[in-house]
């Protein structure tokens, strides 16, 4: 079902808000355990928004998920290499 123009604009704005907010403040939110439940919920919302049938919204979300996964991969790679013993 296609949403109306106002609904699409709202979802587009919401996707921009979440992706910008996470891009700027994710590392700060991850530091504090009390924010993890809210952060998980907000990420779930962004996953749901990513499924909306709109190319612009998908591109906005895809750009964030690309940055997020790259950051996660680099973090895990660094933590993995720090835990290994040099030979």
URMOFEN-V750545 format. One record per helix or strand. SS is the DSSP state (helix for helix, strand for strand). FROM is the first residue (numbers start at 1). TO is the last residue. If there is no record, write none. Layout:
BEGIN
ss=[SS,SS]
from=[FROM,FROM]
to=[TO,TO]
END
This chain:
BEGIN
ss=[helix,helix,helix]
from=[5,33,55]
to=[31,50,82]
END
